[in-house]
């Protein structure tokens, strides 16, 4: 994960090289824990979820303290689950491993728990795309990992390797629920800019929130 990733002035995440945004969903409530500088480390905010072939990014409508956006690499998401409680709204929950800075030990960084709550409209488009996208990223990652020699130590997982996952066919065949306000990007929404990120380390930038 990365706290407050770089954003364009309109709130869209600044893409990585070869990153393709697939869909976005406004009007969700997002919960996340272990955020430094917040009361008890827990944050709850309303905003928009952006999904790409690399990550999902929550962008808050209004910052909550120092929290304005949260970036979750798809390769680092674990235990994702869709719930349909009787008296509460539908939601997706799970955990995400942090992006460990270069030179730091992974054991010093524990996973974050997250929840995406659908409080405005249905989720018949978002939920299948979400699970299909993560499954495709994992399948491609496992295939790539099999290319390394078994005698070698497992390479450090690069979240940007997910950018090579083919998603075109999934986008073309996606089911669109008329009750779900999720927007599918048939063309990339930030083509007018050539700005692209090349690393996953958090960096201050003039376009950051």
Order of alpha helices (4+ residues) and beta strands (2+ residues): beta-beta-beta-beta-beta-beta-beta-beta-alpha-alpha-beta
